[in-house]
């Protein structure tokens, strides 16, 4: 969050096949692809980018790729699963594409989902199974799945911890 570049990919710049998993890409800016720049204009090789359980929002760019400031794509196919983005983007085989603004507690840069966030329990648990060696906890070190389903983004909203009272 909060990165800036005069080139491309304020948040993430991918020039070869990659998997972007459980990320929150917010508040970045660049010339092309304020949030994520996908593609390789050097040797024009085609490749695929996979984006799972990720929030991409609030980024800005001088030139809009795919009709939105969040992405720039050149010679790259985009496959998405459980992505929260404030505008539509062309992607092959999009699954659970949520076109909405994320709702955060505190600042966008902190990225913690508010109780009313559409990211809560909206992700794909199968992604955690596929990448389980890396995905047991969120960015804060909390359990990755706290509700019925994984949250979209880098933080998992934790369930309120209650206390019990025993009356005799």
Phi, psi and omega in degrees: 000143174077022178271158179215140177215152177273358181254240182230157177073070179301320179263309181220136175238114182247125180242009176206170181306135178205165177242122177254111190233132176051049180249157170236110184249098186223150171067028180256162177214149178196178177291314179232131177065071181307318178272301184222130174250122183241126175139169184223100180275357183279301181248004174056033175280136177284143174205172182244145175243133178247127181237120184234141172045049188232141174260131174229110186199155174070023178261159180223151177212156178291315180247133182267128174260144182055024178076014177213149182286351184285327187234152165222131185224130177216120181061032179224137173269143183244125175239126184235148177217119179059066180241135177253117185218138184287353180215162181284156177216146181284124179214147178279132175057043180294129178241131176054051177274115183256113181266090184199159173282139174287158178238120184248153167276129181076210185279157177301325183293334178285323173075010177284128182290138174282164180302331182267008183291135176290355180279343185288129180053032183247000182273187182249112181297335180297331178296320178298319179297319182292326183244030192302332181297334181254345195247027182284334179229162176273188184297332180272001180085009179274159179306139186289326176243115182249343178241210179290323181227161177294147175278152174278134179113183186274346179244142176258126176291123182274143178290145180299135178269120180263185176223154181253150176238128178256123179251128180244000000 
